[in-house]
Structures are given as C-alpha cells and as structure tokens.
Amino acid sequence: MIPNILSIAGSDPSGGAGIQADLKAISANGGYAMAAITALTAQNTQGVQAVQMIEPEIVAAQIAAIRADIAIHAVKIGMLGTALIIETVMEALADLDAPIVLDPVMVAKSGDRLLQAEAVAALRAALPRAAVITPNLPEAADLLGAPEGTTRDQMAAQAQDLLALGPKAVLLKGGHLPGGDCPDLLARAEGLTWLPGPRQITRKTHGTGCTLSSALATCLGHGLPLDQAAAKAKDYVARAIAAADALNVGQGHGPTHHFHAFPQELLP
C-alpha cells in the first residue's frame, strides 16, 4: 500500500525547503504527498525576503477538506509561524489516528526567524501530540530556554529534557556539533540510540530538516518501527546531500537532490 502523507508547512518558492521539499521527499520515499500550506515565503538559497502567514481559517479548512475525503497515514508538521496557527493545526488534527512528526521550524538556514518568539510557548504545549519531534541543536535550545549544546553529553541531556516535555520520542539532529561527525540521537522512554554519520563538507544543505522529517513521516506511514524509520530517513538525507552536486540551483545554500535514486536512464 502507498501511504498518504500530509505535510503542514510553509512554502519555499525556490523548491529546496518547506512544502516543496516535503512533497519531493515523501514521493521519493514511496508515499502519496498532500499539503496544507501555513505560510507563503519569498526566499531563495540566500535567504528569506518576505513572509505572509495564511489565515488560520484557511489552514484549518485545508486540513478539514483532506480529512473529510482521504485517509491520512502520517503527518509531518513544519513551519507554523504563530501561536494561533499552532493552536489551529493542533485542533484540526484532534483525534487523528496517525503518527505526527513535528519539525519545530524556528529559524531558516540563512538565519531568518520563521517562528515568532512569542509562539515558542505554544509550540512547547503542542509537543505531547507528536509521535516524534525532530529539532536541531539551536531549536532544542530555543524550546528548552537553554544554551545550545556543543558536546554529545549536552546533546544527550537536552534530548532527555525535550522528551520530558511530552513527545513520545525525540530525534535530535547533531549537524551543528563541531567536528567531523554528524550524529543524530533518538530518545525514547526505553533509552537513547545514536545514529552515526560522517559530516559532508558542502553548502548544499538547504531544506535538510524538512527533508528528514518528511522522509521519517513517510517511513512511519509505511509501518516501519521508529528506530528503523529514523535510520532509513537519515540514510536518505545523507544520500541526497551526497548527490546534490548534480544540481545547479542558486548561489547560497543549495538544495539536496531529493530524487537521487531515480533511474538516470529514464531521464531525457
């Protein structure tokens, strides 16, 4: 069965992050991709120039229309932007029997803030609805009101602190750790599992967080256990980064190659 995966996130017209990255990652991992858009952005590989939030009523209507007609097997939540949209989305997903992957999108790769500072408390309150959250180290620090972790020990402590906020699991991304390794950490009630990986020296990492969370949601939609889904999603992103030089997109942080596994002989 092909699972139906709903992404609830903002739009990136350059195609590397947000809804556009989500649709590609879901499709590349064998899911049927659907989208409810929370924000329109004007951005490219160099930064975010403008943001227009979608009216909460329209966000709710998008989700309601999908729920009224289509079975949802997993949900990925990305950019929400405001406290009101966070509350709207959580209400729209009430009683949905499907895993929710919540990627706490707060700041773009360029440094532009995508979540209002006053909305952090609302996002924190939404964490118990998630099957798994996928913050990076700066996002973890923001959620916890703590300094950013710079060591594996600090990363492990913050993963456990995030778990205490209520999500069923935490996949804490270690891409901001110094050094040549790029480990992620899966924290669950039963313990911690490190997902190792080498750091790839490249500027083509635009949208990696969106891509990972969407791939993870799709793997969960396929019915994979969380540990297997997390490992498979991490491997997919690593391969997408490794293949990104095949793309020639932008002058800043370029996108990953979501369809790196697509048979080249079928291309024109």
C-alpha positions as CSV (number, residue, x, y, z in Angstrom):
1,M,0.0,0.0,0.0
2,I,1.2,3.5,-0.8
3,P,0.6,5.6,2.4
4,N,-1.0,9.1,2.2
5,I,1.3,11.6,4.0
6,L,0.1,15.1,4.9
7,S,2.6,17.9,5.2
8,I,1.6,21.0,7.1
9,A,4.2,23.7,6.5
10,G,5.2,26.9,4.7
11,S,6.0,27.3,1.0
12,D,9.6,27.8,-0.4
13,P,9.3,29.0,-4.0
14,S,12.9,28.1,-4.6
15,G,12.0,24.4,-4.1
16,G,14.6,23.4,-1.6
17,A,12.8,23.5,1.7
18,G,9.3,23.7,3.1
19,I,6.3,22.2,1.3
20,Q,8.2,21.8,-1.9
21,A,10.9,19.7,-0.2
22,D,8.3,17.8,1.7
23,L,6.4,16.8,-1.4
24,K,9.6,15.6,-3.1
25,A,10.9,13.7,0.0
26,I,7.5,12.0,0.5
27,S,7.3,11.0,-3.1
28,A,10.9,9.8,-3.3
29,N,10.2,7.5,-0.3
30,G,7.1,5.9,-1.7
31,G,4.3,8.0,-0.2
32,Y,1.4,9.9,-1.7
33,A,2.2,13.5,-0.8
34,M,-0.5,16.0,0.3
35,A,-0.1,19.6,1.6
36,A,-1.7,22.2,3.8
37,I,0.1,25.5,3.5
38,T,0.6,27.6,6.6
39,A,2.7,30.4,5.1
40,L,3.9,31.9,1.8
41,T,7.5,33.0,1.8
42,A,9.7,34.9,-0.7
43,Q,13.0,33.1,-0.4
44,N,15.9,31.6,-2.3
45,T,19.1,29.8,-1.4
46,Q,20.5,33.0,0.0
47,G,17.8,34.0,2.4
48,V,14.2,34.9,3.2
49,Q,12.9,38.2,1.8
50,A,9.3,38.1,3.0
51,V,6.8,36.0,4.8
52,Q,3.0,36.1,4.6
53,M,1.1,33.8,7.0
54,I,-2.0,32.1,5.8
55,E,-5.3,33.0,7.6
56,P,-5.8,30.3,10.3
57,E,-9.3,29.6,9.0
58,I,-7.9,28.7,5.6
59,V,-5.2,26.5,7.2
60,A,-8.0,24.7,9.2
61,A,-10.1,24.4,6.0
62,Q,-7.3,22.7,4.1
63,I,-6.8,20.1,6.7
64,A,-10.6,19.5,7.2
65,A,-11.0,19.1,3.4
66,I,-8.3,16.4,3.3
67,R,-9.6,14.6,6.5
68,A,-13.2,14.6,5.1
69,D,-12.1,12.7,2.0
70,I,-8.7,11.0,2.3
71,A,-7.2,8.6,4.8
72,I,-4.1,10.0,6.4
73,H,-1.4,7.5,7.4
74,A,1.1,10.0,8.8
75,V,1.6,13.8,9.2
76,K,4.6,16.0,9.0
77,I,4.4,19.4,10.6
78,G,6.9,22.1,9.7
79,M,6.7,25.9,9.8
80,L,3.7,27.1,11.8
81,G,4.9,30.7,12.4
82,T,2.4,31.9,15.0
83,A,0.7,30.7,18.2
84,L,-2.7,31.0,16.6
85,I,-1.7,28.8,13.7
86,I,-0.1,26.3,16.1
87,E,-3.4,26.1,18.1
88,T,-5.4,25.9,14.9
89,V,-3.4,23.0,13.5
90,M,-3.5,21.0,16.7
91,E,-7.3,21.4,16.9
92,A,-7.7,20.4,13.2
93,L,-5.7,17.2,13.9
94,A,-7.6,16.3,17.1
95,D,-8.5,12.6,17.3
96,L,-6.5,11.8,14.2
97,D,-5.2,8.2,14.5
98,A,-1.9,8.6,12.7
99,P,1.7,9.4,13.7
100,I,2.7,13.0,13.8
101,V,6.3,14.1,13.1
102,L,6.7,17.6,14.3
103,D,9.7,19.5,13.0
104,P,10.0,22.7,15.2
105,V,10.9,25.1,12.4
106,M,12.1,28.2,14.1
107,V,15.0,29.7,12.1
108,A,15.9,29.3,8.4
109,K,19.3,28.2,7.2
110,S,20.0,31.8,6.4
111,G,19.3,32.9,10.0
112,D,15.9,34.4,9.3
113,R,13.4,33.7,12.1
114,L,10.3,31.6,10.9
115,L,8.6,31.3,14.3
116,Q,7.5,34.3,16.3
117,A,9.4,34.4,19.6
118,E,6.1,34.7,21.5
119,A,4.9,31.5,19.8
120,V,7.6,29.2,21.3
121,A,5.4,28.5,24.4
122,A,2.5,27.4,22.2
123,L,4.8,25.1,20.2
124,R,6.1,23.7,23.5
125,A,2.5,23.0,24.5
126,A,1.9,21.1,21.3
127,L,4.8,18.7,21.7
128,P,2.7,16.0,23.5
129,R,0.7,15.4,20.3
130,A,3.8,14.3,18.4
131,A,4.9,10.7,17.9
132,V,8.4,12.2,17.4
133,I,9.9,15.7,17.2
134,T,13.0,16.5,15.0
135,P,14.8,19.6,16.3
136,N,18.3,20.6,15.5
137,L,20.5,21.8,18.4
138,P,19.6,25.6,18.1
139,E,15.9,24.6,18.0
140,A,16.3,22.3,21.0
141,A,18.0,25.2,22.9
142,D,15.1,27.5,21.9
143,L,12.5,25.1,23.1
144,L,14.3,24.5,26.4
145,G,15.3,28.1,27.0
146,A,18.9,26.8,27.4
147,P,22.3,27.4,25.8
148,E,22.9,25.4,22.6
149,G,24.6,22.0,23.2
150,T,28.1,21.6,21.8
151,T,29.0,18.1,23.0
152,R,27.5,14.7,22.8
153,D,26.9,14.7,26.6
154,Q,25.0,18.0,26.3
155,M,23.1,16.7,23.3
156,A,22.0,13.6,25.3
157,A,20.9,15.7,28.3
158,Q,18.9,18.0,26.1
159,A,17.2,15.1,24.2
160,Q,16.0,13.8,27.6
161,D,14.9,17.2,28.7
162,L,12.9,17.5,25.4
163,L,11.4,14.1,26.0
164,A,10.2,15.3,29.4
165,L,8.1,17.9,27.6
166,G,5.8,15.2,26.4
167,P,6.5,13.9,22.9
168,K,6.7,10.2,22.6
169,A,10.2,10.4,21.1
170,V,12.8,12.9,20.1
171,L,15.1,12.7,17.1
172,L,17.7,15.4,17.9
173,K,19.9,16.3,14.9
174,G,23.6,16.8,15.6
175,G,24.6,18.6,12.4
176,H,25.6,21.7,14.5
177,L,28.1,19.7,16.6
178,P,31.7,20.7,16.0
179,G,33.9,18.1,14.4
180,G,33.9,15.6,11.6
181,D,30.9,13.6,12.7
182,C,27.3,14.3,12.2
183,P,25.4,12.1,14.7
184,D,21.7,12.2,15.4
185,L,20.2,10.9,18.7
186,L,16.9,9.1,19.0
187,A,15.5,9.5,22.6
188,R,12.6,7.3,23.8
189,A,11.3,6.2,27.1
190,E,13.3,3.0,26.7
191,G,16.6,4.8,26.2
192,L,18.9,6.6,23.8
193,T,20.0,5.4,20.4
194,W,22.8,7.2,18.5
195,L,22.6,7.3,14.7
196,P,26.1,8.0,13.5
197,G,27.1,9.6,10.2
198,P,30.1,11.4,8.7
199,R,29.9,15.2,8.1
200,Q,29.8,16.1,4.4
201,I,31.6,19.3,3.5
202,T,29.1,21.1,1.3
203,R,26.9,24.2,1.1
204,K,24.1,22.2,-0.4
205,T,22.1,21.6,2.7
206,H,19.1,23.9,2.2
207,G,16.0,22.1,3.4
208,T,17.7,19.1,5.1
209,G,15.5,19.4,8.2
210,C,12.3,19.5,6.1
211,T,13.5,16.6,4.0
212,L,14.5,14.4,7.0
213,S,11.2,14.9,8.9
214,S,9.1,14.2,5.7
215,A,11.1,11.1,4.9
216,L,10.6,10.0,8.6
217,A,6.9,10.6,8.4
218,T,6.7,8.6,5.2
219,C,8.6,5.6,6.7
220,L,6.3,5.7,9.7
221,G,3.3,5.8,7.3
222,H,4.7,2.6,5.7
223,G,4.5,1.0,9.1
224,L,8.2,0.8,10.0
225,P,9.2,0.9,13.7
226,L,10.5,4.3,14.8
227,D,14.2,3.2,15.1
228,Q,14.2,1.7,11.6
229,A,12.3,4.7,10.2
230,A,14.8,7.1,11.7
231,A,17.8,5.2,10.3
232,K,16.2,5.0,6.9
233,A,15.3,8.7,6.8
234,K,18.8,9.7,7.9
235,D,20.4,7.5,5.2
236,Y,18.1,9.0,2.6
237,V,19.1,12.6,3.5
238,A,22.8,11.6,3.5
239,R,22.5,10.3,0.0
240,A,20.5,13.3,-1.1
241,I,23.3,15.6,0.2
242,A,26.0,13.4,-1.4
243,A,24.2,13.7,-4.8
244,A,23.5,17.4,-4.6
245,D,26.3,18.4,-6.9
246,A,24.2,17.1,-9.8
247,L,22.0,20.2,-9.2
248,N,22.9,23.7,-10.2
249,V,20.5,25.7,-8.1
250,G,21.3,29.1,-6.6
251,Q,24.3,30.9,-5.2
252,G,23.8,30.3,-1.5
253,H,22.9,27.1,0.4
254,G,21.8,24.9,-2.4
255,P,19.1,22.2,-2.1
256,T,19.7,18.5,-1.7
257,H,18.9,16.1,-4.6
258,H,15.6,14.5,-3.4
259,F,15.4,12.2,-6.4
260,H,19.0,11.0,-6.4
261,A,17.8,7.4,-6.6
262,F,15.6,8.0,-9.7
263,P,17.0,5.8,-12.6
264,Q,19.1,8.1,-14.7
265,E,18.4,6.0,-17.8
266,L,14.8,7.2,-17.7
267,L,15.8,10.9,-17.9
268,P,15.9,12.7,-21.2
